[in-house]
Amino acid sequence: MATASKKAPAAKRAPNPAFMKALTPSPALAAVIGPTPVPRTEVVKRMWDYIKANNLQDPQNKRNINADEKLKPIFGKDQVTMFELTGLVGKHLS
């Protein structure tokens, strides 16, 4: 009779310090999320708060985000997908 091997309980994943480092937004991004340095995760959260507050998700396809006057300098075009968002925002952080 074979015995089942016991798996060790999964260790709680520690947050990656690179994501927690406060980064300074560019002037274009600061117009949307504010000028204070914030972690990358908080930048994305604030972007989504802004997008939802201003009703910028495309009504036909919720995965698309329509740019307003503040977001056009960040996006570089009139509409982006939610999958492009973090890559485009990352270029405006230092």
N, C-alpha and C positions, 0 to 999 in steps of 0.2 A: 504494500500500500504506500503510495507517494504522499509526502507531506507538503502542504502548501507553504511556500516561502512567505515570510512576513515582510511586507514593505515598510520601510521607515516612514513615519508621517512626513508629509511634505513640509519643508521649512518655509516659514513666511518670507516672501520675497522682499528684500530690502530695496527701497527706491534708489534708482541710479542717481548718484550725485551730480552728474552732468545735467540732468533734467531739473534739478533743484537749484542750480546756480542762477542767481539773479542777473538778468541781461538788460541792457539799456536799449529801448526802442528808438528807431530812427524818428526824425520829426514827422514823417508821414504816418507812421504807425502810432506815434504818441498822440496824434490828433484823434485816434479812435480809442486807444486803451489807457491813455494818460502817460505822463513823462517819467514816472518813477520806475526804477529797475525792478523787474519781476521775473520769476522762473518761467521757463518755456511753457510748462503746463498751464500756468495761470494766464499766459498770453493767449493761448488757444481758447481757454474758457471765456476770457473777456471778449475775444473776437466773436464767439458764438452768441454771447449775451447781446452784443451790439447788432449782429445780424438778425437775431430774433426780435429785438426791441424795435428795429426799423423795418421789419417785415421784408427782408431782402432775399429770402429763399424763393426760388422760382415756384409758382403755384402748381404748374404742370409736372415738374420734376424737382422734388425736394432736395435732390443731391446737388443741384446747381445753385450758386449764389450770385445774385445780381449785384453789380458794384454801384454804389452811389458816389457822390463827389469825393467823399473821404476815402473810399476804398479803391478807387481807380488808380491812384499813384502806387498803391501797394500791389494790386493785382496786375496792372499793366494792360488790362483788357476789360470789356464790359461784363463778362460772365466767366466764372471758374467753377470747377466741381469741388465738392467738399474734400476730395482726396488731394487736390492741389493746394489746399489752404495752408497746411503746415509748411510745405516747401517754400511757398511764396512769402509767408510771414517770417520764416527763418532767415531770409536774405535781409530783413530789416532789423535784425537784432545783433548787438555787439557786446 
